[in-house]
Amino acid sequence: MSRAATAVARQEARDLLRTLVTTPSVSGNERACADHLVAFFERHDREAWTDEVGNVRAPADDSALLTSHVDTVPGEIPVEIAPGEESGEPSLWGRGSVDAKGPLAAMAVAAVREGVSFVGVVEEERESAGARHLIESGREEPDAVVNGEPSGWNGITLGYRGLLSGTYVATSESGHSSRPENNAIQDAFGWWGRVTDAFAEDEWTPVFERVTPKPVGVEGGVSDDGLSVEATMEVQFRVPPAYSVEEVRERADGELNGGTVRWHDFVPPVMMSHRTEVARAFRVAIREHGGDPRLLRKTGTSDMNLFARVWDCPMVTYGPGNSDLDHAPNEHLPLAEFDRSVEVLAAVAATLRGGS
């Protein structure tokens, strides 16, 4: 599907950004924000709709698929244009301005300008229901994917660690606390201590290259009937490309000495080459707009991990904003940075279309 380039004025792009940030879209409640995106595409004679799970679909030339997430984490930040904390430049303050409505709006504008495909996905901040539906619904593989997350207008993210989540459960007979035998709570903490030791690295190992184990929830105590002691621990592991998710799971299982683990989320790590056509297009576009390209590796996990598991095409993650402000109470995006990111994305889309 091919479309001619369509002009979008800078002020219209900024207005779209402000509309999206002003419209709350906490995970699971993205519909109003999605409707604004659909209306934006329709105003520019682009077909767009929301699918079964709420994703915004705007198909066009598949030489590039621009995709970012519509949802945000909770937290109210008054929406206003005010000086940024570091730069002093006019910035849009508000929840989602950085993560990830800045990238989302920039991609929507670039997709309209250059006639390439766009998808705004839902529930990325939970378990990526939108991205999972997109790939499981049988959407054809695009020629290239640009995933939207804050990298700074001159940054290109090529790698993310994977994610492994599990629930540890242990049960023991109740008894007086003076007894020497471990109870379930001790078994849980003992297992976690052994796991932490198993993945320990020296201080010189970069965080991106480490397995990072993290407990994210613990409950324990005597059962309601008073006959047992129970312990439950929710755990997560961030997995670098040097490991597979399966290797991390097997090592953690090997440290069990009482209790069991139910593993329930497997997201493999991803590391893309800087030599792909899409990465080269970004480096050229950033330089043409006065920037020095930065190649990044992120210690978290994104929808790019999921896309890379299914689609064998080049990918990068890109978007305006300082990722240190993700989920923060002072989240804000310099408007000049947003403008530059739109130009970079449009230039990349034009380059990729020219090569299709």
Steps between C-alpha positions, in 0.01 A plus 500: 500500500658828389404856590633841409660713769255719697591828665448536876577840647726522806224655709258222406759245610543679832123524541470124450767443764323724749162338430643154560673604823189681623288191441556244780580149376611286791539136392160351433335839439655613172185539287461879517865552408475242223198683357706820473764311302241350265351846444846643421558239228151543358547878475789422268303253288663196654302189585524429875306303759529333840523121495358239739734586788508875440813540285491787252565360151593727208647278227686645203843439346660217698857596419483635855264427788505779759353379829484629855272452799192701591485415870675658796561411862274669759583842639359846441737776390342835407525544122672827416770650285775624729881512504678167531700430815839469328474672162260780596340452156121503462389148591172314519447370853257216565471127558606316187676794335819292493374142545380479237263758355789707369621207286138404424404845368826540307444164331140578411608826336791337314276214384251749353772712342675209329215254447637211706323261735417585861370309800432643845499206740328468837602373845876507446539607861330178613576189296509644145156372407490725193833390356423135573165529320664672205740214435259223598227634271711410199606845390748466217864571576598855401830579331620689809368593845558822692377454854416814696662558839704796627860486386566872455457646152859404412498155663430161340426203724622171354476265796281409795536238767234230517262426785421185696232515771398236747317425823682303770277310745605304808304334781617345826335358809430753771697471820658696780751761383765343723518191274825483297342378174441756227149618445362605160605861547860397565489271195383792285774735619757221480409431137517867413839538664639208297351640181653840564840341559467285186465808281746725683740698278799716577453876514664547160233308309261745328143478625376416150717187501382372840209286606318716753282303746240705682226403748193714430261367763517280814227358721530247781374382833288243679203375295145587601443154649822526703638171367772622264738780417474635145725724294450653157756709314448676166831523314636645178824450312633737237687289246789630282556376143788277619240278672178341387191525718506120525855501639404745772193299592697176521766656722238646734319165516830333582526701822171368639515311827138511602220686328408524133499774237229561241655691211245711317665762279777437248630791291832434327773765481566680173812657349487646150795585279595862443568410136137443395333729247271650762785570745703663221201712401470631855868583527486697174179682595628596845822638352307692234304671779811601692530212745767248594333155493517296821460122491325378814434176687220510756495293818122459494265327256276640225255391233796472263594180684164351403512615140852362455389159626258467206611734223838453333547858385727785613378702796598793718331685784488878478318797645542844656541543872731420788429144615610594853162678521299184423224467765651792693302777674688762293439341159535760223612522137676798337292604199805572285616142558158372396521707180843360414384143561212547255746615234734209568218246485364648177845493342551136603158402365573675171834321471346161569217562254753596234671165550182292477 
